[in-house]
Amino acid sequence: MFDNPRPTIRTFIIENFLFGDGSSMPDDTGSLIENEILDSTGVLELVVFVEETFGFTMVDDEIVPANLDSVAKIAGFVMSKTLRISA
C-alpha cells in the first residue's frame, strides 16, 4: 500500500505529459485539465497508470474530474480505493 501516492503520480504526469519538464507542472491542487496537461486521451493513459500502479480497477463512474483533475484529487482517490480494498 502507498502511504503517499503523490510523488509517484506527479512523476508519472511530468514524465508522460510534460516530457520530463516539470517547470509547467501546477502545484498538487492545480487543475490538470484547465492547465491543458490532460486531455481525453491523457485521462485514459492516467487511468491505466493508476490501475496498474495501485492495483485496482476504476469503473466508468469513477473516471470524472472530481477524482482525476489534480495530483491531490488523484492521490485522495487512490488512498480511498486502497483503504477500501485493504479493509
PDB file with SEQRES, HELIX, SHEET and CRYST1 records, atoms N, CA, C and O in Angstrom:
SEQRES   1 A   87  MET PHE ASP ASN PRO ARG PRO THR ILE ARG THR PHE ILE          
SEQRES   2 A   87  ILE GLU ASN PHE LEU PHE GLY ASP GLY SER SER MET PRO          
SEQRES   3 A   87  ASP ASP THR GLY SER LEU ILE GLU ASN GLU ILE LEU ASP          
SEQRES   4 A   87  SER THR GLY VAL LEU GLU LEU VAL VAL PHE VAL GLU GLU          
SEQRES   5 A   87  THR PHE GLY PHE THR MET VAL ASP ASP GLU ILE VAL PRO          
SEQRES   6 A   87  ALA ASN LEU ASP SER VAL ALA LYS ILE ALA GLY PHE VAL          
SEQRES   7 A   87  MET SER LYS THR LEU ARG ILE SER ALA                          
HELIX    1 AA1 ARG A    6  PHE A   17  1                                  12    
HELIX    2 AA2 GLY A   22  SER A   24  5                                   3    
HELIX    3 AA3 SER A   40  PHE A   54  1                                  15    
HELIX    4 AA4 ASP A   60  GLU A   62  5                                   3    
HELIX    5 AA5 PRO A   65  LEU A   68  1                                   4    
HELIX    6 AA6 VAL A   71  SER A   86  1                                  16    
CRYST1    1.000    1.000    1.000  90.00  90.00  90.00 P 1           1          
ATOM      1  N   MET A   1       0.833  -1.182   0.000  1.00  0.00           N  
ATOM      2  CA  MET A   1       0.000   0.000   0.000  1.00  0.00           C  
ATOM      3  C   MET A   1       0.879   1.248   0.000  1.00  0.00           C  
ATOM      4  O   MET A   1       1.975   1.245   0.561  1.00  0.00           O  
ATOM      5  N   PHE A   2       0.396   2.298  -0.625  1.00  0.00           N  
ATOM      6  CA  PHE A   2       1.118   3.552  -0.704  1.00  0.00           C  
ATOM      7  C   PHE A   2       0.637   4.491   0.392  1.00  0.00           C  
ATOM      8  O   PHE A   2      -0.550   4.805   0.473  1.00  0.00           O  
ATOM      9  N   ASP A   3       1.568   4.939   1.240  1.00  0.00           N  
ATOM     10  CA  ASP A   3       1.203   5.908   2.266  1.00  0.00           C  
ATOM     11  C   ASP A   3       0.993   7.289   1.654  1.00  0.00           C  
ATOM     12  O   ASP A   3       0.132   8.049   2.097  1.00  0.00           O  
ATOM     13  N   ASN A   4       1.787   7.606   0.633  1.00  0.00           N  
ATOM     14  CA  ASN A   4       1.679   8.894  -0.031  1.00  0.00           C  
ATOM     15  C   ASN A   4       1.901   8.694  -1.529  1.00  0.00           C  
ATOM     16  O   ASN A   4       3.043   8.665  -1.987  1.00  0.00           O  
ATOM     17  N   PRO A   5       0.822   8.557  -2.291  1.00  0.00           N  
ATOM     18  CA  PRO A   5       0.975   8.315  -3.726  1.00  0.00           C  
ATOM     19  C   PRO A   5       1.315   9.566  -4.538  1.00  0.00           C  
ATOM     20  O   PRO A   5       1.600   9.458  -5.731  1.00  0.00           O  
ATOM     21  N   ARG A   6       1.293  10.747  -3.921  1.00  0.00           N  
ATOM     22  CA  ARG A   6       1.514  11.983  -4.680  1.00  0.00           C  
ATOM     23  C   ARG A   6       2.815  12.010  -5.475  1.00  0.00           C  
ATOM     24  O   ARG A   6       2.779  12.355  -6.656  1.00  0.00           O  
ATOM     25  N   PRO A   7       3.971  11.662  -4.887  1.00  0.00           N  
ATOM     26  CA  PRO A   7       5.212  11.722  -5.680  1.00  0.00           C  
ATOM     27  C   PRO A   7       5.179  10.797  -6.907  1.00  0.00           C  
ATOM     28  O   PRO A   7       5.676  11.159  -7.973  1.00  0.00           O  
ATOM     29  N   THR A   8       4.606   9.629  -6.753  1.00  0.00           N  
ATOM     30  CA  THR A   8       4.513   8.681  -7.868  1.00  0.00           C  
ATOM     31  C   THR A   8       3.622   9.236  -8.965  1.00  0.00           C  
ATOM     32  O   THR A   8       3.959   9.146 -10.145  1.00  0.00           O  
ATOM     33  N   ILE A   9       2.505   9.800  -8.591  1.00  0.00           N  
ATOM     34  CA  ILE A   9       1.563  10.379  -9.551  1.00  0.00           C  
ATOM     35  C   ILE A   9       2.199  11.583 -10.245  1.00  0.00           C  
ATOM     36  O   ILE A   9       2.144  11.708 -11.469  1.00  0.00           O  
ATOM     37  N   ARG A  10       2.790  12.450  -9.464  1.00  0.00           N  
ATOM     38  CA  ARG A  10       3.424  13.655 -10.001  1.00  0.00           C  
ATOM     39  C   ARG A  10       4.530  13.295 -11.005  1.00  0.00           C  
ATOM     40  O   ARG A  10       4.618  13.893 -12.078  1.00  0.00           O  
ATOM     41  N   THR A  11       5.359  12.329 -10.655  1.00  0.00           N  
ATOM     42  CA  THR A  11       6.435  11.896 -11.549  1.00  0.00           C  
ATOM     43  C   THR A  11       5.875  11.340 -12.850  1.00  0.00           C  
ATOM     44  O   THR A  11       6.385  11.646 -13.927  1.00  0.00           O  
ATOM     45  N   PHE A  12       4.830  10.527 -12.758  1.00  0.00           N  
ATOM     46  CA  PHE A  12       4.206   9.977 -13.966  1.00  0.00           C  
ATOM     47  C   PHE A  12       3.714  11.097 -14.881  1.00  0.00           C  
ATOM     48  O   PHE A  12       3.954  11.062 -16.087  1.00  0.00           O  
ATOM     49  N   ILE A  13       3.039  12.074 -14.323  1.00  0.00           N  
ATOM     50  CA  ILE A  13       2.493  13.168 -15.128  1.00  0.00           C  
ATOM     51  C   ILE A  13       3.608  13.969 -15.782  1.00  0.00           C  
ATOM     52  O   ILE A  13       3.526  14.289 -16.968  1.00  0.00           O  
ATOM     53  N   ILE A  14       4.633  14.291 -15.036  1.00  0.00           N  
ATOM     54  CA  ILE A  14       5.751  15.055 -15.596  1.00  0.00           C  
ATOM     55  C   ILE A  14       6.442  14.276 -16.710  1.00  0.00           C  
ATOM     56  O   ILE A  14       6.732  14.834 -17.769  1.00  0.00           O  
ATOM     57  N   GLU A  15       6.702  13.013 -16.485  1.00  0.00           N  
ATOM     58  CA  GLU A  15       7.418  12.211 -17.484  1.00  0.00           C  
ATOM     59  C   GLU A  15       6.578  11.932 -18.727  1.00  0.00           C  
ATOM     60  O   GLU A  15       7.110  11.922 -19.837  1.00  0.00           O  
ATOM     61  N   ASN A  16       5.282  11.705 -18.562  1.00  0.00           N  
ATOM     62  CA  ASN A  16       4.460  11.271 -19.686  1.00  0.00           C  
ATOM     63  C   ASN A  16       3.696  12.370 -20.403  1.00  0.00           C  
ATOM     64  O   ASN A  16       3.379  12.220 -21.583  1.00  0.00           O  
ATOM     65  N   PHE A  17       3.390  13.467 -19.729  1.00  0.00           N  
ATOM     66  CA  PHE A  17       2.615  14.529 -20.353  1.00  0.00           C  
ATOM     67  C   PHE A  17       3.404  15.821 -20.535  1.00  0.00           C  
ATOM     68  O   PHE A  17       3.048  16.658 -21.364  1.00  0.00           O  
ATOM     69  N   LEU A  18       4.464  15.983 -19.769  1.00  0.00           N  
ATOM     70  CA  LEU A  18       5.289  17.188 -19.878  1.00  0.00           C  
ATOM     71  C   LEU A  18       6.694  16.858 -20.358  1.00  0.00           C  
ATOM     72  O   LEU A  18       7.576  17.717 -20.353  1.00  0.00           O  
ATOM     73  N   PHE A  19       6.900  15.618 -20.770  1.00  0.00           N  
ATOM     74  CA  PHE A  19       8.160  15.164 -21.354  1.00  0.00           C  
ATOM     75  C   PHE A  19       9.364  15.462 -20.465  1.00  0.00           C  
ATOM     76  O   PHE A  19      10.435  15.836 -20.943  1.00  0.00           O  
ATOM     77  N   GLY A  20       9.160  15.286 -19.159  1.00  0.00           N  
ATOM     78  CA  GLY A  20      10.247  15.438 -18.213  1.00  0.00           C  
ATOM     79  C   GLY A  20      10.494  16.852 -17.729  1.00  0.00           C  
ATOM     80  O   GLY A  20      11.346  17.067 -16.867  1.00  0.00           O  
ATOM     81  N   ASP A  21       9.762  17.827 -18.268  1.00  0.00           N  
ATOM     82  CA  ASP A  21       9.949  19.228 -17.887  1.00  0.00           C  
ATOM     83  C   ASP A  21       8.887  19.634 -16.873  1.00  0.00           C  
ATOM     84  O   ASP A  21       7.759  19.960 -17.243  1.00  0.00           O  
ATOM     85  N   GLY A  22       9.247  19.614 -15.609  1.00  0.00           N  
ATOM     86  CA  GLY A  22       8.299  19.927 -14.555  1.00  0.00           C  
ATOM     87  C   GLY A  22       8.039  21.403 -14.349  1.00  0.00           C  
ATOM     88  O   GLY A  22       7.267  21.767 -13.462  1.00  0.00           O  
ATOM     89  N   SER A  23       8.659  22.269 -15.140  1.00  0.00           N  
ATOM     90  CA  SER A  23       8.515  23.710 -14.928  1.00  0.00           C  
ATOM     91  C   SER A  23       7.087  24.206 -15.141  1.00  0.00           C  
ATOM     92  O   SER A  23       6.691  25.208 -14.546  1.00  0.00           O  
ATOM     93  N   SER A  24       6.313  23.526 -15.974  1.00  0.00           N  
ATOM     94  CA  SER A  24       4.930  23.961 -16.204  1.00  0.00           C  
ATOM     95  C   SER A  24       3.916  23.121 -15.426  1.00  0.00           C  
ATOM     96  O   SER A  24       2.709  23.234 -15.640  1.00  0.00           O  
ATOM     97  N   MET A  25       4.413  22.285 -14.531  1.00  0.00           N  
ATOM     98  CA  MET A  25       3.536  21.465 -13.697  1.00  0.00           C  
ATOM     99  C   MET A  25       2.935  22.323 -12.590  1.00  0.00           C  
ATOM    100  O   MET A  25       3.669  22.951 -11.827  1.00  0.00           O  
ATOM    101  N   PRO A  26       1.591  22.356 -12.494  1.00  0.00           N  
ATOM    102  CA  PRO A  26       0.988  23.123 -11.404  1.00  0.00           C  
ATOM    103  C   PRO A  26       1.257  22.450 -10.058  1.00  0.00           C  
ATOM    104  O   PRO A  26       1.721  21.311 -10.008  1.00  0.00           O  
ATOM    105  N   ASP A  27       0.963  23.159  -8.974  1.00  0.00           N  
ATOM    106  CA  ASP A  27       1.108  22.530  -7.666  1.00  0.00           C  
ATOM    107  C   ASP A  27       0.094  21.391  -7.553  1.00  0.00           C  
ATOM    108  O   ASP A  27      -0.720  21.195  -8.455  1.00  0.00           O  
ATOM    109  N   ASP A  28       0.140  20.661  -6.478  1.00  0.00           N  
ATOM    110  CA  ASP A  28      -0.670  19.442  -6.363  1.00  0.00           C  
ATOM    111  C   ASP A  28      -2.173  19.680  -6.409  1.00  0.00           C  
ATOM    112  O   ASP A  28      -2.930  18.749  -6.680  1.00  0.00           O  
ATOM    113  N   THR A  29      -2.621  20.902  -6.151  1.00  0.00           N  
ATOM    114  CA  THR A  29      -4.052  21.181  -6.201  1.00  0.00           C  
ATOM    115  C   THR A  29      -4.480  21.838  -7.508  1.00  0.00           C  
ATOM    116  O   THR A  29      -5.672  22.055  -7.729  1.00  0.00           O  
ATOM    117  N   GLY A  30      -3.526  22.156  -8.370  1.00  0.00           N  
ATOM    118  CA  GLY A  30      -3.828  22.804  -9.644  1.00  0.00           C  
ATOM    119  C   GLY A  30      -4.494  21.849 -10.628  1.00  0.00           C  
ATOM    120  O   GLY A  30      -4.161  20.665 -10.690  1.00  0.00           O  
ATOM    121  N   SER A  31      -5.434  22.380 -11.391  1.00  0.00           N  
ATOM    122  CA  SER A  31      -6.174  21.579 -12.363  1.00  0.00           C  
ATOM    123  C   SER A  31      -5.292  21.127 -13.523  1.00  0.00           C  
ATOM    124  O   SER A  31      -4.650  21.942 -14.186  1.00  0.00           O  
ATOM    125  N   LEU A  32      -5.272  19.830 -13.754  1.00  0.00           N  
ATOM    126  CA  LEU A  32      -4.516  19.280 -14.878  1.00  0.00           C  
ATOM    127  C   LEU A  32      -5.253  19.505 -16.199  1.00  0.00           C  
ATOM    128  O   LEU A  32      -4.632  19.565 -17.259  1.00  0.00           O  
ATOM    129  N   ILE A  33      -6.572  19.628 -16.128  1.00  0.00           N  
ATOM    130  CA  ILE A  33      -7.375  19.860 -17.330  1.00  0.00           C  
ATOM    131  C   ILE A  33      -7.322  21.341 -17.714  1.00  0.00           C  
ATOM    132  O   ILE A  33      -7.034  21.671 -18.865  1.00  0.00           O  
ATOM    133  N   GLU A  34      -7.596  22.231 -16.763  1.00  0.00           N  
ATOM    134  CA  GLU A  34      -7.571  23.668 -17.053  1.00  0.00           C  
ATOM    135  C   GLU A  34      -6.187  24.143 -17.467  1.00  0.00           C  
ATOM    136  O   GLU A  34      -6.070  25.080 -18.257  1.00  0.00           O  
ATOM    137  N   ASN A  35      -5.142  23.518 -16.950  1.00  0.00           N  
ATOM    138  CA  ASN A  35      -3.772  23.871 -17.332  1.00  0.00           C  
ATOM    139  C   ASN A  35      -3.317  23.142 -18.591  1.00  0.00           C  
ATOM    140  O   ASN A  35      -2.144  23.195 -18.960  1.00  0.00           O  
ATOM    141  N   GLU A  36      -4.255  22.462 -19.245  1.00  0.00           N  
ATOM    142  CA  GLU A  36      -4.039  21.782 -20.529  1.00  0.00           C  
ATOM    143  C   GLU A  36      -2.920  20.747 -20.484  1.00  0.00           C  
ATOM    144  O   GLU A  36      -2.177  20.570 -21.450  1.00  0.00           O  
ATOM    145  N   ILE A  37      -2.816  20.070 -19.348  1.00  0.00           N  
ATOM    146  CA  ILE A  37      -1.858  18.982 -19.225  1.00  0.00           C  
ATOM    147  C   ILE A  37      -2.531  17.674 -19.623  1.00  0.00           C  
ATOM    148  O   ILE A  37      -1.917  16.824 -20.268  1.00  0.00           O  
ATOM    149  N   LEU A  38      -3.789  17.516 -19.238  1.00  0.00           N  
ATOM    150  CA  LEU A  38      -4.558  16.318 -19.589  1.00  0.00           C  
ATOM    151  C   LEU A  38      -5.649  16.659 -20.576  1.00  0.00           C  
ATOM    152  O   LEU A  38      -6.362  17.650 -20.417  1.00  0.00           O  
ATOM    153  N   ASP A  39      -5.774  15.824 -21.606  1.00  0.00           N  
ATOM    154  CA  ASP A  39      -6.926  15.862 -22.499  1.00  0.00           C  
ATOM    155  C   ASP A  39      -7.612  14.509 -22.383  1.00  0.00           C  
ATOM    156  O   ASP A  39      -7.254  13.721 -21.508  1.00  0.00           O  
ATOM    157  N   SER A  40      -8.578  14.218 -23.230  1.00  0.00           N  
ATOM    158  CA  SER A  40      -9.329  12.968 -23.090  1.00  0.00           C  
ATOM    159  C   SER A  40      -8.442  11.738 -23.250  1.00  0.00           C  
ATOM    160  O   SER A  40      -8.640  10.746 -22.548  1.00  0.00           O  
ATOM    161  N   THR A  41      -7.486  11.781 -24.143  1.00  0.00           N  
ATOM    162  CA  THR A  41      -6.558  10.656 -24.305  1.00  0.00           C  
ATOM    163  C   THR A  41      -5.660  10.541 -23.082  1.00  0.00           C  
ATOM    164  O   THR A  41      -5.376   9.434 -22.624  1.00  0.00           O  
ATOM    165  N   GLY A  42      -5.218  11.660 -22.557  1.00  0.00           N  
ATOM    166  CA  GLY A  42      -4.389  11.662 -21.357  1.00  0.00           C  
ATOM    167  C   GLY A  42      -5.108  11.075 -20.158  1.00  0.00           C  
ATOM    168  O   GLY A  42      -4.500  10.390 -19.335  1.00  0.00           O  
ATOM    169  N   VAL A  43      -6.402  11.342 -20.058  1.00  0.00           N  
ATOM    170  CA  VAL A  43      -7.181  10.773 -18.954  1.00  0.00           C  
ATOM    171  C   VAL A  43      -7.161   9.253 -19.042  1.00  0.00           C  
ATOM    172  O   VAL A  43      -7.015   8.575 -18.025  1.00  0.00           O  
ATOM    173  N   LEU A  44      -7.305   8.718 -20.239  1.00  0.00           N  
ATOM    174  CA  LEU A  44      -7.275   7.261 -20.406  1.00  0.00           C  
ATOM    175  C   LEU A  44      -5.905   6.697 -20.028  1.00  0.00           C  
ATOM    176  O   LEU A  44      -5.824   5.654 -19.378  1.00  0.00           O  
ATOM    177  N   GLU A  45      -4.838   7.371 -20.427  1.00  0.00           N  
ATOM    178  CA  GLU A  45      -3.489   6.942 -20.039  1.00  0.00           C  
ATOM    179  C   GLU A  45      -3.314   6.992 -18.523  1.00  0.00           C  
ATOM    180  O   GLU A  45      -2.702   6.104 -17.930  1.00  0.00           O  
ATOM    181  N   LEU A  46      -3.853   8.032 -17.908  1.00  0.00           N  
ATOM    182  CA  LEU A  46      -3.771   8.181 -16.461  1.00  0.00           C  
ATOM    183  C   LEU A  46      -4.529   7.062 -15.754  1.00  0.00           C  
ATOM    184  O   LEU A  46      -4.060   6.531 -14.746  1.00  0.00           O  
ATOM    185  N   VAL A  47      -5.694   6.705 -16.277  1.00  0.00           N  
ATOM    186  CA  VAL A  47      -6.487   5.620 -15.683  1.00  0.00           C  
ATOM    187  C   VAL A  47      -5.703   4.313 -15.725  1.00  0.00           C  
ATOM    188  O   VAL A  47      -5.657   3.590 -14.730  1.00  0.00           O  
ATOM    189  N   VAL A  48      -5.092   4.006 -16.852  1.00  0.00           N  
ATOM    190  CA  VAL A  48      -4.295   2.782 -16.975  1.00  0.00           C  
ATOM    191  C   VAL A  48      -3.145   2.801 -15.969  1.00  0.00           C  
ATOM    192  O   VAL A  48      -2.884   1.801 -15.300  1.00  0.00           O  
ATOM    193  N   PHE A  49      -2.464   3.932 -15.865  1.00  0.00           N  
ATOM    194  CA  PHE A  49      -1.373   4.069 -14.894  1.00  0.00           C  
ATOM    195  C   PHE A  49      -1.867   3.819 -13.475  1.00  0.00           C  
ATOM    196  O   PHE A  49      -1.258   3.048 -12.733  1.00  0.00           O  
ATOM    197  N   VAL A  50      -2.959   4.462 -13.095  1.00  0.00           N  
ATOM    198  CA  VAL A  50      -3.491   4.306 -11.736  1.00  0.00           C  
ATOM    199  C   VAL A  50      -3.848   2.849 -11.469  1.00  0.00           C  
ATOM    200  O   VAL A  50      -3.503   2.305 -10.420  1.00  0.00           O  
ATOM    201  N   GLU A  51      -4.535   2.221 -12.408  1.00  0.00           N  
ATOM    202  CA  GLU A  51      -4.940   0.827 -12.221  1.00  0.00           C  
ATOM    203  C   GLU A  51      -3.732  -0.095 -12.079  1.00  0.00           C  
ATOM    204  O   GLU A  51      -3.692  -0.936 -11.182  1.00  0.00           O  
ATOM    205  N   GLU A  52      -2.758   0.062 -12.955  1.00  0.00           N  
ATOM    206  CA  GLU A  52      -1.585  -0.818 -12.929  1.00  0.00           C  
ATOM    207  C   GLU A  52      -0.684  -0.538 -11.724  1.00  0.00           C  
ATOM    208  O   GLU A  52      -0.135  -1.469 -11.133  1.00  0.00           O  
ATOM    209  N   THR A  53      -0.534   0.701 -11.366  1.00  0.00           N  
ATOM    210  CA  THR A  53       0.376   1.069 -10.285  1.00  0.00           C  
ATOM    211  C   THR A  53      -0.190   0.766  -8.912  1.00  0.00           C  
ATOM    212  O   THR A  53       0.522   0.292  -8.027  1.00  0.00           O  
ATOM    213  N   PHE A  54      -1.476   1.042  -8.738  1.00  0.00           N  
ATOM    214  CA  PHE A  54      -2.067   0.940  -7.406  1.00  0.00           C  
ATOM    215  C   PHE A  54      -2.949  -0.286  -7.217  1.00  0.00           C  
ATOM    216  O   PHE A  54      -3.479  -0.502  -6.128  1.00  0.00           O  
ATOM    217  N   GLY A  55      -3.112  -1.088  -8.259  1.00  0.00           N  
ATOM    218  CA  GLY A  55      -3.708  -2.410  -8.123  1.00  0.00           C  
ATOM    219  C   GLY A  55      -5.215  -2.482  -7.956  1.00  0.00           C  
ATOM    220  O   GLY A  55      -5.713  -3.339  -7.226  1.00  0.00           O  
ATOM    221  N   PHE A  56      -5.945  -1.607  -8.613  1.00  0.00           N  
ATOM    222  CA  PHE A  56      -7.404  -1.719  -8.605  1.00  0.00           C  
ATOM    223  C   PHE A  56      -7.940  -1.256  -9.946  1.00  0.00           C  
ATOM    224  O   PHE A  56      -7.241  -0.588 -10.708  1.00  0.00           O  
ATOM    225  N   THR A  57      -9.169  -1.608 -10.227  1.00  0.00           N  
ATOM    226  CA  THR A  57      -9.820  -1.234 -11.474  1.00  0.00           C  
ATOM    227  C   THR A  57     -10.780  -0.084 -11.218  1.00  0.00           C  
ATOM    228  O   THR A  57     -11.561  -0.108 -10.267  1.00  0.00           O  
ATOM    229  N   MET A  58     -10.713   0.913 -12.071  1.00  0.00           N  
ATOM    230  CA  MET A  58     -11.640   2.034 -11.978  1.00  0.00           C  
ATOM    231  C   MET A  58     -12.874   1.734 -12.822  1.00  0.00           C  
ATOM    232  O   MET A  58     -12.759   1.305 -13.970  1.00  0.00           O  
ATOM    233  N   VAL A  59     -14.033   1.958 -12.259  1.00  0.00           N  
ATOM    234  CA  VAL A  59     -15.269   1.802 -13.019  1.00  0.00           C  
ATOM    235  C   VAL A  59     -15.586   3.128 -13.695  1.00  0.00           C  
ATOM    236  O   VAL A  59     -15.079   4.179 -13.304  1.00  0.00           O  
ATOM    237  N   ASP A  60     -16.430   3.062 -14.711  1.00  0.00           N  
ATOM    238  CA  ASP A  60     -16.707   4.241 -15.531  1.00  0.00           C  
ATOM    239  C   ASP A  60     -17.123   5.468 -14.720  1.00  0.00           C  
ATOM    240  O   ASP A  60     -16.670   6.575 -15.011  1.00  0.00           O  
ATOM    241  N   ASP A  61     -17.972   5.293 -13.717  1.00  0.00           N  
ATOM    242  CA  ASP A  61     -18.447   6.460 -12.974  1.00  0.00           C  
ATOM    243  C   ASP A  61     -17.394   7.052 -12.035  1.00  0.00           C  
ATOM    244  O   ASP A  61     -17.649   8.074 -11.397  1.00  0.00           O  
ATOM    245  N   GLU A  62     -16.224   6.432 -11.939  1.00  0.00           N  
ATOM    246  CA  GLU A  62     -15.110   6.985 -11.160  1.00  0.00           C  
ATOM    247  C   GLU A  62     -14.170   7.831 -12.024  1.00  0.00           C  
ATOM    248  O   GLU A  62     -13.328   8.564 -11.506  1.00  0.00           O  
ATOM    249  N   ILE A  63     -14.325   7.718 -13.333  1.00  0.00           N  
ATOM    250  CA  ILE A  63     -13.444   8.429 -14.260  1.00  0.00           C  
ATOM    251  C   ILE A  63     -14.049   9.807 -14.529  1.00  0.00           C  
ATOM    252  O   ILE A  63     -14.604  10.073 -15.595  1.00  0.00           O  
ATOM    253  N   VAL A  64     -13.920  10.668 -13.526  1.00  0.00           N  
ATOM    254  CA  VAL A  64     -14.502  12.006 -13.564  1.00  0.00           C  
ATOM    255  C   VAL A  64     -13.481  13.005 -13.015  1.00  0.00           C  
ATOM    256  O   VAL A  64     -12.578  12.622 -12.272  1.00  0.00           O  
ATOM    257  N   PRO A  65     -13.622  14.289 -13.380  1.00  0.00           N  
ATOM    258  CA  PRO A  65     -12.685  15.293 -12.874  1.00  0.00           C  
ATOM    259  C   PRO A  65     -12.588  15.340 -11.351  1.00  0.00           C  
ATOM    260  O   PRO A  65     -11.529  15.666 -10.815  1.00  0.00           O  
ATOM    261  N   ALA A  66     -13.660  15.026 -10.655  1.00  0.00           N  
ATOM    262  CA  ALA A  66     -13.609  15.046  -9.192  1.00  0.00           C  
ATOM    263  C   ALA A  66     -12.546  14.093  -8.652  1.00  0.00           C  
ATOM    264  O   ALA A  66     -12.046  14.290  -7.545  1.00  0.00           O  
ATOM    265  N   ASN A  67     -12.199  13.065  -9.418  1.00  0.00           N  
ATOM    266  CA  ASN A  67     -11.181  12.099  -8.999  1.00  0.00           C  
ATOM    267  C   ASN A  67      -9.843  12.279  -9.699  1.00  0.00           C  
ATOM    268  O   ASN A  67      -8.825  11.793  -9.206  1.00  0.00           O  
ATOM    269  N   LEU A  68      -9.819  12.968 -10.844  1.00  0.00           N  
ATOM    270  CA  LEU A  68      -8.624  12.935 -11.687  1.00  0.00           C  
ATOM    271  C   LEU A  68      -8.080  14.291 -12.130  1.00  0.00           C  
ATOM    272  O   LEU A  68      -7.169  14.333 -12.957  1.00  0.00           O  
ATOM    273  N   ASP A  69      -8.604  15.399 -11.611  1.00  0.00           N  
ATOM    274  CA  ASP A  69      -8.233  16.698 -12.153  1.00  0.00           C  
ATOM    275  C   ASP A  69      -7.010  17.350 -11.503  1.00  0.00           C  
ATOM    276  O   ASP A  69      -6.578  18.411 -11.953  1.00  0.00           O  
ATOM    277  N   SER A  70      -6.455  16.754 -10.481  1.00  0.00           N  
ATOM    278  CA  SER A  70      -5.235  17.292  -9.879  1.00  0.00           C  
ATOM    279  C   SER A  70      -4.479  16.148  -9.207  1.00  0.00           C  
ATOM    280  O   SER A  70      -5.039  15.080  -8.959  1.00  0.00           O  
ATOM    281  N   VAL A  71      -3.232  16.382  -8.923  1.00  0.00           N  
ATOM    282  CA  VAL A  71      -2.442  15.369  -8.221  1.00  0.00           C  
ATOM    283  C   VAL A  71      -3.093  15.062  -6.873  1.00  0.00           C  
ATOM    284  O   VAL A  71      -3.173  13.902  -6.468  1.00  0.00           O  
ATOM    285  N   ALA A  72      -3.553  16.094  -6.185  1.00  0.00           N  
ATOM    286  CA  ALA A  72      -4.183  15.893  -4.873  1.00  0.00           C  
ATOM    287  C   ALA A  72      -5.457  15.069  -4.984  1.00  0.00           C  
ATOM    288  O   ALA A  72      -5.698  14.190  -4.156  1.00  0.00           O  
ATOM    289  N   LYS A  73      -6.281  15.342  -6.001  1.00  0.00           N  
ATOM    290  CA  LYS A  73      -7.525  14.583  -6.180  1.00  0.00           C  
ATOM    291  C   LYS A  73      -7.228  13.131  -6.541  1.00  0.00           C  
ATOM    292  O   LYS A  73      -7.877  12.219  -6.030  1.00  0.00           O  
ATOM    293  N   ILE A  74      -6.263  12.916  -7.406  1.00  0.00           N  
ATOM    294  CA  ILE A  74      -5.891  11.552  -7.785  1.00  0.00           C  
ATOM    295  C   ILE A  74      -5.382  10.802  -6.557  1.00  0.00           C  
ATOM    296  O   ILE A  74      -5.781   9.665  -6.307  1.00  0.00           O  
ATOM    297  N   ALA A  75      -4.505  11.439  -5.799  1.00  0.00           N  
ATOM    298  CA  ALA A  75      -3.940  10.802  -4.600  1.00  0.00           C  
ATOM    299  C   ALA A  75      -5.043  10.479  -3.590  1.00  0.00           C  
ATOM    300  O   ALA A  75      -5.047   9.395  -3.005  1.00  0.00           O  
ATOM    301  N   GLY A  76      -5.964  11.399  -3.384  1.00  0.00           N  
ATOM    302  CA  GLY A  76      -7.072  11.151  -2.472  1.00  0.00           C  
ATOM    303  C   GLY A  76      -7.942  10.000  -2.925  1.00  0.00           C  
ATOM    304  O   GLY A  76      -8.368   9.172  -2.119  1.00  0.00           O  
ATOM    305  N   PHE A  77      -8.200   9.953  -4.213  1.00  0.00           N  
ATOM    306  CA  PHE A  77      -8.994   8.856  -4.773  1.00  0.00           C  
ATOM    307  C   PHE A  77      -8.260   7.528  -4.596  1.00  0.00           C  
ATOM    308  O   PHE A  77      -8.857   6.538  -4.172  1.00  0.00           O  
ATOM    309  N   VAL A  78      -6.974   7.508  -4.918  1.00  0.00           N  
ATOM    310  CA  VAL A  78      -6.168   6.284  -4.759  1.00  0.00           C  
ATOM    311  C   VAL A  78      -6.199   5.823  -3.309  1.00  0.00           C  
ATOM    312  O   VAL A  78      -6.404   4.641  -3.034  1.00  0.00           O  
ATOM    313  N   MET A  79      -5.996   6.745  -2.389  1.00  0.00           N  
ATOM    314  CA  MET A  79      -5.989   6.383  -0.969  1.00  0.00           C  
ATOM    315  C   MET A  79      -7.347   5.825  -0.541  1.00  0.00           C  
ATOM    316  O   MET A  79      -7.403   4.847   0.204  1.00  0.00           O  
ATOM    317  N   SER A  80      -8.434   6.431  -0.999  1.00  0.00           N  
ATOM    318  CA  SER A  80      -9.757   5.935  -0.607  1.00  0.00           C  
ATOM    319  C   SER A  80     -10.004   4.543  -1.180  1.00  0.00           C  
ATOM    320  O   SER A  80     -10.596   3.698  -0.508  1.00  0.00           O  
ATOM    321  N   LYS A  81      -9.571   4.295  -2.384  1.00  0.00           N  
ATOM    322  CA  LYS A  81      -9.750   2.975  -3.003  1.00  0.00           C  
ATOM    323  C   LYS A  81      -8.874   1.924  -2.331  1.00  0.00           C  
ATOM    324  O   LYS A  81      -9.336   0.816  -2.059  1.00  0.00           O  
ATOM    325  N   THR A  82      -7.629   2.258  -2.064  1.00  0.00           N  
ATOM    326  CA  THR A  82      -6.736   1.262  -1.474  1.00  0.00           C  
ATOM    327  C   THR A  82      -7.111   0.987  -0.030  1.00  0.00           C  
ATOM    328  O   THR A  82      -6.915  -0.129   0.451  1.00  0.00           O  
ATOM    329  N   LEU A  83      -7.641   1.967   0.668  1.00  0.00           N  
ATOM    330  CA  LEU A  83      -8.116   1.715   2.040  1.00  0.00           C  
ATOM    331  C   LEU A  83      -9.318   0.793   2.035  1.00  0.00           C  
ATOM    332  O   LEU A  83      -9.436  -0.074   2.900  1.00  0.00           O  
ATOM    333  N   ARG A  84     -10.222   0.970   1.063  1.00  0.00           N  
ATOM    334  CA  ARG A  84     -11.387   0.086   0.962  1.00  0.00           C  
ATOM    335  C   ARG A  84     -10.966  -1.336   0.602  1.00  0.00           C  
ATOM    336  O   ARG A  84     -11.536  -2.303   1.106  1.00  0.00           O  
ATOM    337  N   ILE A  85      -9.980  -1.459  -0.259  1.00  0.00           N  
ATOM    338  CA  ILE A  85      -9.516  -2.786  -0.677  1.00  0.00           C  
ATOM    339  C   ILE A  85      -8.861  -3.514   0.488  1.00  0.00           C  
ATOM    340  O   ILE A  85      -9.070  -4.714   0.666  1.00  0.00           O  
ATOM    341  N   SER A  86      -8.068  -2.796   1.285  1.00  0.00           N  
ATOM    342  CA  SER A  86      -7.341  -3.439   2.370  1.00  0.00           C  
ATOM    343  C   SER A  86      -8.203  -3.667   3.610  1.00  0.00           C  
ATOM    344  O   SER A  86      -7.800  -4.395   4.518  1.00  0.00           O  
ATOM    345  N   ALA A  87      -9.373  -3.057   3.654  1.00  0.00           N  
ATOM    346  CA  ALA A  87     -10.245  -3.200   4.840  1.00  0.00           C  
ATOM    347  C   ALA A  87     -10.971  -4.530   4.856  1.00  0.00           C  
ATOM    348  O   ALA A  87     -11.737  -4.804   5.780  1.00  0.00           O  
TER     349      ALA A  87                                                      
END                                                                             
